[in-house]
Amino acid sequence: MKKVWLVSLALLAHTAIGAEEKILFDFENYAIGETVPMNDIFNGSNTESRATVVADPINAQNKVLHITNKSWNTTVEFTLDQMTAEEITGDYQYLAFDLYRPSTDGEYKQFSARIGADTIYADADFVTQGAADQWVEWSYRMTKVSNTSDKLYMGYNSNDADFYIDNVRLVSSDLGYDYTDETQTLRYYAEKCGKKIGVAIPLWRIDVNNENLVETATVSHNFNMVVAENEMKVDAIQPNRGEFNFYAGDCLVSLAERHDMEVRGHTLVWHKQLPAWISSNGIKNDHNYTREELLQILKEHVTTVVTHFKGHVDEWDVVNECLDDDQSIIRTNPTGYKLRESVWATVIGEDYIDSAFVYAHRADPDARLVLNDYGAEFQGKAKTTAFYNLVRRLQKSGIPLDGVGFQCHLTVGEEFDSTKFDNNIKRYASLGLECTVTELDMSIPDLSAPDAYERQAAEYAALVDVMMKYDHCRAVVVWGVKDDQSWRQGAPLLFNAAMEAKPAFFALRNILEEYAQTGGVENCTVSTETLPPYVDVYDVMGRSVALQLERSQIGNLPSGFYIVEGQGILIH
């Protein structure tokens, strides 16, 4: 068995009671060189595709199945052992396996699985299969079917795929909580606090029009703000000049309006994910646009998109990641900043930023307009200072800027500092600007560490605790629904591949609940003479750590995040 499978079991143990897996095929009882039938949906076994048992490309002591697809609509044919389709899809919710694809194999594939003639899962489109040259765990929620076939067919629709699979298994688990009970959801407590808890949705992978999907239901019950992960970026929404595709964005708006959510628009101007008719790489001016021509393109795009969504999108990331990562300029110029090289900055100049905000405000005066970036979260960093300097410059120029966005793509144990985050966030209140955490995820560097998920939960809680303290911090947006669909490795989100709530979910919920109950009491000034000498200390999961601890001993607790008298306390 592979390490990734062991990690999966550990994750299930953390997140749900009663979760279990049944291995169908791990290939250890097969002989090297033995083949498994391949089935062409139209021509049966008449195919050049092959599935052969071989040594694991990473660990030769393991046996795995090597599959080479030579024809479309061809999948591996497994014979089930005394299990009916009704038992498989009734007693278990997910079909899972481990995938290894060499870097020479294509990244985008379309997976499907069926029992007999009944489809139990099918990707709607070709989707990324994650990192190459390593094992990646995949799971797919099955549709219930009932037939007497003993054949399981699964694979990718391709005529040139070359990949390996192992540990084909069924997963049965509850979600770790009941999202139909509003008091168990994030949204319930966020709304009591007057805050927004949001999520980015990969609309190309999650059908938000289907309310029966556990992913869609999880989103609508737990979040009161949504954003499209990619589908409202420039290349997706205007692939050719003057040709706008609003379908995915309209689906997101429909979901939000059905469930009384706010919509964030992401993003109007960025140097990445530009269509080739603007720039081949976001930097080159391949088409030799003049300043006036590119300004017109910018105006047309911003005006058309914001006008289309006027009254439906509440907040826009107008300009995204405009600052360079190297901000050493502030050493010699404390109020300076350096823009990132981009086709916008090179051809138009710095005022492309000003123009984008002006165009957006003209198109929808009621929408909140945000400047968004990464690496500007913690006080003391050069880029943090540069970002603040740029914001001040925009304000002095009279630009209609309503808020700032801090992406917060973080790694557990490496970056987060609640004091530096707090000190940075609170100074924006004096500027009259709202602060939003726009793209939160926290990657775990070592998933096998015994406390990996608890440490992740503690940092999620500590960050949200800061955001809850201030009136000008209105929203936290998590960048993705579940781990296996994240753009990052390291299980960075609140839900695992099986849509089970992880410790980070419960830690975040506990923080929201505490604030909902206390009304932010930790911001009140309390005379030390009135404080009781003993306190009860809890961890982020609500478990007691120390009861009737002397107040003077709080600082001697081991490093971690604790709940004391309804307050979140981070001990370094």
C-alpha positions in Angstrom: 0.0 0.0 0.0 1.2 3.5 -0.8 1.8 6.3 1.6 -1.0 8.4 0.0 -3.5 5.7 0.9 -2.3 5.7 4.5 -2.7 9.4 4.6 -6.2 9.1 3.2 -7.1 6.8 6.1 -5.6 9.2 8.6 -7.6 12.0 7.1 -10.8 10.0 7.4 -10.0 9.2 11.0 -9.7 12.9 11.7 -12.9 14.0 10.0 -15.7 11.5 10.4 -16.9 8.8 12.7 -17.8 5.6 10.8 -15.8 6.3 7.7 -14.5 3.1 6.1 -12.9 1.9 2.9 -13.1 -1.4 1.0 -10.2 -2.2 -1.3 -11.4 -3.8 -4.5 -8.1 -4.1 -6.3 -4.6 -3.4 -5.1 -2.9 -5.8 -7.6 -0.6 -7.4 -5.0 -2.1 -10.9 -5.8 -1.4 -10.5 -9.5 1.7 -11.6 -11.2 4.0 -9.1 -12.9 3.0 -9.0 -16.6 -0.5 -10.3 -16.0 -3.1 -8.3 -17.9 -6.6 -7.0 -17.1 -9.2 -6.8 -19.8 -9.8 -3.4 -21.6 -13.3 -2.7 -22.9 -14.3 -0.5 -25.8 -17.8 0.7 -25.3 -18.6 0.1 -28.9 -16.3 -2.8 -29.9 -16.0 -4.7 -26.6 -12.6 -6.3 -26.1 -11.5 -5.6 -29.6 -9.0 -2.8 -28.7 -5.3 -2.1 -28.9 -5.4 -0.5 -25.4 -3.6 -2.5 -22.6 -3.7 -2.8 -18.8 -0.7 -4.7 -17.4 0.4 -5.3 -13.9 3.9 -3.9 -13.3 6.1 -2.7 -10.5 5.3 0.7 -9.0 7.4 3.4 -10.8 8.3 4.9 -7.4 8.5 1.8 -5.1 9.3 -1.3 -7.0 8.1 -3.5 -4.1 4.5 -2.6 -4.9 2.5 -3.8 -7.8 0.3 -1.4 -9.8 -1.7 -1.4 -13.0 -0.1 0.3 -16.0 -2.7 1.5 -18.6 -2.0 2.6 -22.1 -5.1 3.9 -24.0 -4.9 3.5 -27.8 -8.6 4.1 -28.6 -11.4 6.4 -27.4 -14.2 5.2 -25.1 -12.0 2.4 -23.7 -11.8 1.6 -20.0 -10.4 -1.1 -17.8 -12.8 -4.0 -17.1 -12.7 -5.4 -13.5 -14.7 -8.4 -12.3 -16.4 -7.7 -9.0 -16.4 -10.4 -6.3 -19.8 -11.1 -5.0 -21.0 -7.4 -4.8 -24.0 -6.0 -6.6 -24.3 -2.6 -8.1 -26.9 -1.8 -5.5 -24.6 -2.7 -2.6 -21.7 -0.8 -4.1 -23.5 2.5 -4.7 -25.9 2.1 -1.8 -23.4 1.2 1.0 -20.6 3.4 -0.3 -20.6 6.9 -1.6 -17.2 7.2 -3.4 -15.1 5.3 -5.9 -11.5 6.1 -5.2 -8.1 5.2 -6.5 -4.5 6.4 -6.6 -3.2 7.8 -9.9 0.3 8.2 -11.2 1.0 9.8 -14.5 4.4 10.5 -15.9 5.2 14.0 -17.0 5.0 12.8 -20.7 1.3 12.0 -20.2 -1.4 14.7 -20.8 -2.6 16.6 -17.8 -6.3 16.9 -18.8 -8.5 13.8 -18.9 -12.1 12.9 -18.8 -12.9 10.1 -16.2 -15.9 7.8 -16.2 -17.0 4.7 -14.4 -19.9 2.4 -14.8 -21.2 -0.9 -13.5 -22.5 -2.9 -16.4 -24.4 -0.5 -18.6 -25.1 2.0 -15.8 -22.9 5.0 -15.4 -21.9 5.7 -11.8 -19.7 8.7 -12.6 -18.7 10.8 -15.6 -16.7 14.0 -15.9 -18.6 16.6 -17.8 -15.4 17.8 -19.5 -11.6 17.2 -19.6 -10.1 18.3 -16.3 -6.7 18.5 -14.8 -5.4 15.3 -13.1 -3.0 17.0 -10.8 0.7 16.8 -10.4 2.8 14.5 -12.5 5.5 12.0 -11.4 3.8 11.3 -8.1 0.9 9.4 -6.7 -2.3 11.5 -6.4 -5.4 10.3 -4.6 -8.7 10.7 -6.5 -12.3 10.0 -5.4 -15.6 10.3 -7.3 -19.1 10.5 -5.8 -21.1 7.7 -7.3 -24.6 7.8 -8.6 -26.8 5.0 -7.2 -27.6 2.3 -9.7 -29.2 -1.2 -9.4 -28.3 -4.0 -11.8 -26.9 -7.6 -11.6 -23.7 -7.0 -13.6 -20.4 -8.1 -12.0 -18.3 -5.8 -14.3 -16.8 -2.5 -13.2 -15.5 -0.3 -16.0 -13.4 2.7 -15.2 -10.8 4.9 -17.0 -10.2 8.0 -19.1 -11.6 8.8 -22.5 -8.4 9.1 -24.5 -6.5 7.5 -27.4 -3.0 8.3 -26.2 -3.1 8.2 -22.3 -0.3 6.5 -20.4 -0.8 6.2 -16.6 -0.8 3.9 -13.6 -3.5 3.2 -11.0 -3.6 1.4 -7.7 -5.8 0.8 -4.6 -9.1 0.9 -6.4 -11.5 1.2 -3.5 -14.9 2.2 -2.2 -15.3 4.8 0.5 -18.2 5.1 2.9 -18.4 8.0 5.2 -20.6 10.6 6.7 -19.6 14.2 6.3 -18.7 14.7 10.0 -21.6 17.1 10.6 -25.2 17.6 9.3 -25.3 20.6 6.9 -29.1 20.4 6.9 -29.0 21.6 10.5 -28.2 25.2 10.2 -26.7 25.4 13.7 -23.9 23.1 12.5 -22.8 25.3 9.6 -20.3 28.1 9.1 -22.9 30.4 7.6 -25.2 30.3 10.6 -22.6 31.8 12.9 -21.0 34.1 10.4 -24.4 35.8 9.7 -25.0 36.2 13.5 -21.7 38.1 13.5 -22.6 40.2 10.5 -19.7 38.6 8.5 -19.3 36.9 5.2 -17.8 33.5 4.9 -17.1 32.7 1.2 -15.8 30.1 -1.1 -14.3 29.9 -4.6 -16.1 27.4 -6.8 -14.5 25.7 -9.8 -17.6 25.9 -11.9 -16.1 23.7 -14.6 -16.0 20.8 -12.0 -19.0 21.5 -9.8 -22.4 21.8 -11.4 -23.9 24.6 -9.2 -27.2 24.1 -11.1 -27.6 20.7 -9.5 -28.8 21.1 -6.0 -28.6 17.4 -5.4 -24.8 17.4 -5.6 -23.2 17.2 -2.1 -20.7 19.9 -3.2 -23.4 22.3 -4.2 -25.4 21.6 -1.1 -22.3 22.0 1.1 -21.6 25.4 -0.5 -25.1 26.8 -0.2 -25.5 25.7 3.5 -22.1 26.8 4.7 -21.3 30.0 2.8 -23.0 33.3 2.2 -20.5 34.5 -0.4 -19.3 32.9 -3.6 -16.7 33.6 -6.2 -15.8 31.9 -9.5 -12.3 30.3 -9.3 -11.5 30.9 -13.0 -14.6 31.4 -15.0 -14.8 35.2 -14.7 -11.2 35.9 -15.6 -10.4 37.7 -18.8 -9.6 34.6 -21.0 -12.7 32.8 -19.9 -15.1 35.6 -20.2 -13.8 37.3 -23.4 -11.8 34.6 -25.3 -12.0 36.6 -28.5 -12.4 40.4 -28.8 -16.0 41.4 -28.6 -17.1 37.8 -27.9 -18.3 37.5 -24.2 -19.2 34.3 -22.5 -21.2 35.0 -19.4 -22.7 31.5 -18.9 -20.6 30.3 -16.0 -20.8 33.7 -14.3 -24.6 33.7 -14.7 -24.8 30.2 -13.2 -22.8 31.4 -10.2 -25.2 34.4 -9.8 -28.2 32.1 -10.1 -26.8 30.0 -7.2 -26.2 33.0 -5.1 -29.7 34.4 -5.7 -31.3 31.1 -4.9 -29.6 31.0 -1.6 -29.3 34.7 -0.6 -25.5 34.9 -1.1 -23.2 37.7 -2.1 -21.1 37.4 -5.3 -17.5 38.5 -5.6 -16.3 39.1 -9.1 -12.7 37.9 -9.8 -11.0 39.4 -11.6 -11.3 42.3 -14.1 -7.6 43.0 -14.8 -4.7 40.6 -14.3 -1.4 39.9 -16.1 -2.2 36.1 -16.1 -4.9 34.2 -17.9 -5.2 36.7 -20.7 -6.4 35.6 -24.1 -3.8 35.5 -26.8 -5.5 38.3 -28.7 -4.3 40.6 -25.8 -1.0 39.0 -25.0 0.6 35.6 -25.4 2.1 35.6 -21.9 0.7 38.7 -20.1 3.9 40.6 -20.6 4.5 40.8 -24.4 2.7 43.3 -26.6 2.5 40.8 -29.4 0.0 42.9 -31.4 1.9 46.2 -31.0 -1.1 47.9 -29.4 -0.6 51.6 -28.7 -1.5 53.0 -25.3 -4.8 54.4 -26.6 -5.7 51.0 -28.2 -5.0 49.0 -25.1 -6.8 51.5 -22.9 -9.8 51.0 -25.2 -9.5 47.3 -24.8 -9.4 47.7 -21.0 -12.3 50.0 -21.0 -14.4 47.7 -23.2 -13.8 44.7 -21.1 -14.3 46.3 -17.7 -17.4 48.2 -18.8 -19.0 45.3 -20.6 -18.4 42.8 -17.8 -19.4 45.0 -14.9 -22.5 46.3 -16.7 -23.6 42.7 -17.4 -23.4 41.8 -13.8 -24.6 45.1 -12.4 -26.8 44.6 -9.4 -25.8 40.9 -9.1 -22.1 41.1 -8.3 -21.6 42.9 -5.0 -17.8 43.3 -5.1 -15.1 43.2 -7.7 -11.4 42.4 -7.6 -10.7 45.2 -10.1 -6.9 44.8 -10.4 -5.2 41.6 -9.3 -1.5 41.1 -8.4 -0.2 44.3 -9.9 2.9 44.6 -7.6 6.2 43.0 -8.2 7.5 40.5 -5.7 10.8 42.5 -5.3 9.9 45.6 -3.3 13.5 46.5 -2.2 12.7 50.0 -3.5 11.2 50.9 -0.1 14.7 50.8 1.5 15.6 54.0 -0.4 12.0 55.3 -0.9 9.8 54.4 2.1 6.7 55.6 0.3 7.5 53.8 -3.0 6.4 50.6 -4.7 7.3 48.8 -7.9 4.7 47.5 -10.4 4.9 44.0 -11.8 6.0 43.8 -15.5 2.9 43.3 -17.5 1.4 44.3 -20.9 -0.9 46.7 -19.1 1.9 48.5 -17.2 4.3 48.5 -20.1 2.0 49.8 -22.8 -0.4 52.0 -20.8 1.6 52.9 -17.7 0.8 52.8 -14.0 -2.5 54.6 -14.6 -4.0 51.4 -16.1 -4.8 50.7 -12.4 -6.6 54.1 -12.0 -8.5 53.7 -15.2 -9.7 50.2 -14.4 -11.2 51.4 -11.1 -12.8 54.4 -12.8 -14.3 52.3 -15.6 -15.7 49.8 -13.1 -17.2 52.5 -10.9 -18.9 54.2 -13.8 -20.4 50.9 -14.9 -21.7 50.0 -11.4 -21.5 52.8 -8.8 -22.9 50.5 -6.1 -20.4 47.7 -6.4 -17.5 47.6 -3.9 -14.1 47.8 -5.7 -11.1 46.0 -4.4 -7.3 46.0 -5.0 -6.2 42.4 -4.5 -2.7 40.9 -4.1 -0.6 38.2 -2.3 2.4 38.5 -0.1 1.1 41.7 1.5 -0.5 40.1 4.5 2.1 40.5 7.3 3.6 43.7 8.7 7.3 44.0 8.3 7.5 42.7 4.7 8.6 45.0 2.0 5.7 44.0 -0.2 3.3 44.7 2.6 4.6 48.3 2.9 4.6 48.7 -0.9 1.0 47.6 -1.1 0.0 50.1 1.6 1.9 52.8 -0.3 0.0 52.1 -3.5 -3.3 52.1 -1.7 -2.5 55.5 -0.2 -1.5 56.8 -3.7 -4.7 55.7 -5.2 -6.7 57.4 -2.5 -4.8 60.6 -2.8 -5.5 60.5 -6.6 -9.3 60.2 -5.9 -9.6 56.7 -7.3 -12.9 55.0 -6.2 -11.3 52.3 -4.1 -13.5 50.6 -1.4 -11.3 47.9 0.0 -8.2 45.8 -0.2 -7.9 42.0 -0.6 -5.3 39.8 1.0 -5.1 36.5 -0.8 -3.5 34.5 2.1 -2.2 31.5 0.2 -0.3 30.2 3.2 1.7 27.1 4.3 1.2 25.7 7.7 4.0 26.4 10.1 6.0 28.6 7.7 4.3 32.0 7.3 1.4 32.9 9.5 2.0 35.4 12.3 -1.2 36.6 13.9 0.4 39.7 15.5 1.9 40.9 12.2 -1.4 40.1 10.4 -3.4 42.0 13.0 -1.1 45.0 12.9 -1.3 45.2 9.2 -5.1 44.7 8.9 -6.1 47.2 11.5 -4.3 50.2 10.0 -6.6 50.1 7.0 -9.6 51.1 9.2 -8.1 54.6 9.5 -8.1 54.8 5.7 -11.8 54.0 5.6 -11.2 50.8 3.6 -12.6 47.3 4.1 -10.3 44.3 4.3 -11.2 41.0 2.8 -9.2 37.7 2.9 -9.9 36.8 -0.7 -8.2 33.5 -1.5 -7.5 31.6 1.8 -5.9 28.2 1.7 -3.3 26.6 4.0 -1.2 23.9 2.6 0.3 21.2 4.9 4.0 20.6 4.1 4.0 17.1 5.7 0.6 15.3 5.6 2.0 12.3 7.5 2.9 14.4 10.6 0.7 13.2 13.5 -0.6 16.7 14.3 -0.7 18.0 10.7 -4.4 18.7 10.5 -4.7 20.1 14.0 -1.9 22.6 13.2 -3.7 23.5 10.1 -6.9 24.0 12.1 -5.1 26.2 14.6 -3.8 28.6 11.9 -7.1 28.8 10.2 -8.7 29.7 13.5 -6.0 32.2 14.4 -6.4 34.1 11.0 -10.2 34.2 11.2 -10.0 35.3 14.8 -8.1 38.4 13.7 -10.7 39.1 10.9 -13.6 38.8 13.4 -12.3 41.5 15.7 -12.7 44.4 13.4 -15.8 46.0 11.8 -13.9 46.9 8.7 -13.0 43.2 8.1 -16.2 41.9 6.6 -15.3 38.7 4.7 -13.1 35.6 4.6 -13.1 33.6 1.3 -11.7 30.1 1.2 -10.1 29.4 -2.2 -11.7 26.1 -3.2 -14.4 23.6 -2.1 -12.4 20.4 -1.5 -8.8 19.3 -1.3 -8.6 17.2 -4.5 -9.8 20.2 -6.6 -7.4 22.7 -5.1 -4.7 24.3 -7.3 -2.3 23.5 -4.4 -1.0 20.2 -2.9 -1.0 19.6 0.8 -4.7 19.3 1.5 -5.2 23.1 2.0 -9.0 23.4 2.3 -11.8 22.8 4.8 -13.2 19.7 3.1 -11.4 16.6 1.9 -11.9 14.8 -1.4 -14.9 12.9 0.1 -16.5 16.3 1.2 -15.9 15.4 4.8 -15.4 18.4 7.1 -11.8 18.5 8.4 -10.5 19.8 11.7 -10.0 23.2 10.1 -13.7 23.4 9.4 -14.7 22.8 13.0 -12.0 25.2 14.3 -13.3 27.9 12.0 -16.8 27.2 13.1 -15.9 27.3 16.7 -14.3 30.8 16.3 -17.4 32.0 14.5 -19.7 30.6 17.2 -17.6 32.1 20.0 -18.0 35.6 18.4 -21.6 35.0 17.7 -22.2 34.3 21.4 -19.9 37.0 22.9 -20.5 39.7 20.3 -16.7 40.3 20.1 -16.3 40.7 23.9 -12.6 40.4 23.6 -12.4 44.0 22.3 -13.9 45.4 25.4 -11.7 46.9 28.0 -12.1 45.0 31.3 -10.5 46.0 34.6 -8.1 43.3 35.7 -9.4 43.5 39.2 -12.7 42.0 38.1 -11.2 39.0 36.3 -11.5 35.6 38.1 -8.2 34.0 39.0 -8.9 30.7 37.3 -9.9 30.0 33.7 -11.0 27.0 31.6 -8.9 26.4 28.4 -10.1 24.7 25.3 -8.5 23.8 22.0 -9.9 24.8 18.6 -12.0 21.6 18.5 -13.7 22.6 21.7 -11.9 19.9 23.8 -10.8 20.9 27.3 -7.0 21.4 27.7 -6.9 22.7 31.2 -9.7 23.3 33.6 -9.4 25.9 36.4 -6.0 26.9 35.3 -4.4 29.9 37.1 -4.8 32.9 34.9 -1.1 33.8 35.4 -0.2 30.4 33.8 -1.9 31.0 30.4 1.4 32.2 28.9 3.0 28.9 29.9 0.7 26.8 27.8 2.4 24.9 24.9 2.5 26.7 21.6 -0.9 26.6 19.9 -4.2 28.3 19.5 -6.6 28.2 22.5 -10.1 29.4 23.4 -10.2 31.1 26.8 -13.3 32.9 28.0 -14.6 33.0 24.5 -11.4 34.6 23.2 -9.0 33.1 20.7 -5.4 33.2 22.0 -2.3 32.2 20.0 0.6 31.1 22.2 4.0 31.2 20.4 
